[in-house]
Amino acid sequence: MITVAAVAAEFGRDLDVAFTRIAAILDEARARGARLVALPEAALGGYLTALDAVSADEAAAPAGEPAPAASAADYSLPPALDLDGPEVRRLARLAGDLVVTAGLCEADGDARYNTAVAVSGDGVLGVHRKVHQPLGEGASYLAGNSFAAFDTPVGRLGMLICYDKAFPEAARALAVDGAQIVACLSAWPAARTFSAPDLAEDRWTHRFDLFDRARALENQVLWLSANQAGSFGSLRFVASAKVVGAGGEVLATTGTRPGVAYAAVDLAAMLASARASMFHLRDRRPDTYPPGTDHPAPTRAAADVASAGPGTTTSHVAEV
């Protein structure tokens, strides 16, 4: 059994505040026996304060009312961090014996990427640059161009960032590369127009939750979904961090509140049970798919799961 945790919390520009919050989250996670903790997109330095002029206007307007004029003050950029810099090393030290995923604005020379890193006390285990960019995000970041899984002490892991999960091919590419666990880190906001006062009723919350369950089920993987909470600039985030089993069942969720969703999972048994009769990766027919949509055959890591019985899980949610 391993215990995994998906975080919904508010992170802004102040890195010292962020690290204080992360340290508290990881201390509690370690005390609860967690092995893997997924922090949100832009946990180090915060997300964009607005996506574009239109989205800033619309997000600031009450449901059904005209939007106010946009202002240059609505916009600010997160600090650009080096993957081998002091902030990522600090995150790795805090992680220690845990595997921790977190989002940041990556500096690569003059280029900037919306990036997820997986770290432990041993350093950086894996990196993903966000490929799919919503609305005006491309004005602030270059897009990544690949999806790859990597080995960690808790299993073979893949990472996605926010809008990436709206594209089935992204998660499928990770599963084909042997991912047993996918961590999707988000700064997913409520709807920009006619948003619901109750986040639980917001249509973008519904989409966020639906994508999580669908991607887990399609690829028969353990799915961790972390998200920003609260508000930042013109954006109001839906929280809704969760752990989803390989059958698409929600094992734990924070709902639309800040918190940490914990689930204890027998990973090998869960994967074996989900893939015992209808193994989606095995049963694909890439030869029939249009060019550009097929992937190679599953790697051995994807197919070689323990022949165990149904997995057992336990779950709970902690506030942050």
N, C-alpha and C positions, 0 to 999 in steps of 0.2 A: 504494500500500500504506500502511496505517496499522497501528501497533502499539498494542494496547489491553491493559489490565491489570486484573485483578480480585483484590482483596486479602482474605485471611483472616488476621486479627490480633486481638489482645486489646486492648480499650480500656476503661478504667475511669473513675472520677470525676476523676482528676487531669489537668487540661487541659494543664499544662506537659509532663507525661509523654507525653500524647497527641500534642502538637505536635512533640515531639522524634522520636517514632516516625514520624509522618506525614512530617516533613522528610526522614528517612532513606529512607523508601519512595519519595518523589517524586524524590529525588536519583538513586536507582538507576534508577527508571523513565525519567527523562530521559536517563540515560547509555545505556540500552538502546533509546532512540529512541521511547519510548511517546508517544502523543498524548492518550490518555484513560485515566484511572485511577479505578476505582470502589472507594471505601473503604466499610466496613460501616455499617449502621444504628447510630446512637448512637456513632459514632466520636468525637464531641466530647462528652465527659461521661459516657459509659457508658449502658447500658440499665437497666431495672428489675432489682432484685435478686431479685424473685419476681413471678410474674404474679398470683397470688391465694393465699389461705390454703391452698386445696387443692393447687394446683400447687407451692407451696413445700414442703409436707409430702411430696408424692409425689416430687418431684425429689430431695429429700434422702435418700430411703429407698433402700437397696440393693435390687436386683431381687428381687421376691418377698417382701420383708419388710415388716412394718407400718411406717408412717411415724411419725416423731417429732412431738411437738406443735409447732405453729408459734409463733414468737416475733415480737414487734414489731421486734426487732433484725434480722429477716430482710429488712426493707423499708427502702429509701432511694430518694430521687428524684434524677434527674440535675439539674445546673444548668440553669436556663432562660435561653436565649440569644436576643438580638435578631438578626434577619436583617441589620440594618444596624449591628450592634455590632462591637466590636473583634475578637472571635473569628472571625467570618466574614471580616472584612477580613484578618485574619492568614492564614487559610486561602487566600484569594485571592492574597495576596502569595507564599505558598509555591508555589501552583499556577503562577504566571507564565505561561509559554507552553503549559502543559498545560490540559486540561479535567479537572476533578476533581469527583467526586460524593462526598458525605459526609452522614451522618445526625447529627441533634442534637435536643435538646428545645427547641422554639421558643416564646418568650414573645411573646404578642400581647395586651398589656394583662394582665388577670388570667387569660386563657386559656392553655393549654399544648397544644402539638401535637407529635406524633412526625413530624419533618419531614426531608426530604432536600433538599439544595441542590446545584446544579451551579455551579461557579465557575471562572473563569480569572483571569489578572492584570487583566483588565478589570472584574472584579466578579462579581456574581451573574447567571448566565445563565438559571436556571430553578429553580423550587421545587415540591415535591410534599409535601402533607400526607397521612399515612397514612389510608386510608379504612376498611379492614377491620381490626377490632380483635379479637384473640384473647382468650379467657378474661377476666381482670379488667383488661386494659389500659385499658379505658374509665374506670376509676376514677382514672387518672393523666393521661389525655390526652383532649381532644376529638377527634372524627373529622373528617378532611377530607371533601370532597364533590365532587371532580372529578378528571379525568385529562386532561392536556394535554401534547403534545409541543412542543418549542421548538428553534430553530436554534442550532447551535454551530459552531465552526471544524472539527469532525470529522464533521459530519452532523447530521441532525435526530434529536434525542434525547428519549426519554421515561424517566421514573423511576417505580419502584414501591418499596414498603417491605414486605419480609417476607411477612406473611399475604396481602397484596394479590395475590400471584402464584398463590394457590390459587383465584382466581376468574377464569375465562377472559375474562369481559367487561372486566376491568381492562386486561389487556395488549392486548386487541382494540381497546379505545377508543384507546389510544396509537397502534396501527398504523393505524387508520382516520384518525387525525390526522396521519399522515405519518411516524411514527417509523421510522427506519431502524435505530436502535440503542436497546435498552432496557437500562437499568442497574437491577437489583433489589438493594437494600441490605437486609441481614437481620441480625437477632440471633436466629437459628433454633437452638433448643436440641434436645438429644436427648429421646427420649420421657420423659414424666414418670412412667410406671409400667412396670415390667418392661423397663427400658432395657438394652440390650446392653452388656457391658463393653467390647467393641470397637466404637467409633463407626461403623466401616465396615459393621457388621452391624445397626446400629440402624434401626428401622423409620422413624423420623423423618428420618434421613439419606437413606433410600431415597426418601421423599416429596419431600424438598428437591430431590434430583437429578432426580426424575421431573418435577416441576413445571417446572424450568429447561428441560429438553429439550422438553417438550410445548409450553410457551408460545413458545419460539423457532420450533419447527416450524409450529405453528398459524398464526403471524403472519408467518413467513418474514422474520425480523429477526435481526440480530446481537444476542446476549444476553450481558450481563455480570452475573454473580452474585457479590456480595461478602457476606461473613459474618463475624460475630464468631468468635473462637477461644478456647480455654481455658475457664475457669469464672468466673462472676461471681455472687455471692450463692448462691442455690440452683440456678442454671442452669448446665448444661454444654453448650457450643455445639459444633455439628458441623463447623465450618470449611467445607470443600468449596467454596471459591471456584472459579469456573470461567468460561471463555469458551465459548459455544455458537454454532455456525454456524447459518445460516438454514435448513439442512436438518435441524436437531436433533442434529447431531454435536458431541460434546464436543471442542473444539480444544485446550484446556489445562485442567488442574485441579490444585488443591493436594491433593486427597484430604482426609482428615480431619485434616490437619496445618496449622499456620500457614504462610503463604507467599504468594507472588504468582504468579498464573497469567498468563502473557504469550502473546499470539497476534498474529501479523502477518497482516493480512487485506486483500485487495483488495475493499473494501466494495461498490463499484458492480458489479463482476463477480460477487461472491457473490450479491447480491440479484437481479441479472438472471438468473443461472443458476437460482436457486431458483424464480423466478417466471415462467420462460420458458414453460412449458406449463400447469401448474396453478397459477395465481395465486389464492391463497385469498381475498384481499380482493376481487378482481374477480369471483370466481365465487360469492360469497355470494348468498343469496336472502332479504334482509330482509323482503320482503313476505309470506313464509311463516312468519316467526318470531313467537312470542307477543309481545304488547305489552310493552314495557319491555326487550326483549332485543336489539332492532335498533339499528343505528347508521347514520349517513348514509353515502353512497357515499364511497369512498376519495378523499382529496385528491390533487391532482396530484403532490405530493411523494411519496406512497405508491406511485403507479403509474408515475411517470416515472423509471425507473431505466435506467442505460446498457445498451445492447444488446450487452453484452460476452459473452465465453465464460465457462467455469467459472472461479470465483475460486480463487486459490492462498492457502494459509495456512501459516504456520510457528508453532510454539508451544514454550514451555518454562515451567518453574516455578522461582521463586527463593524461598529461605527468608527469613523476617523474624524 
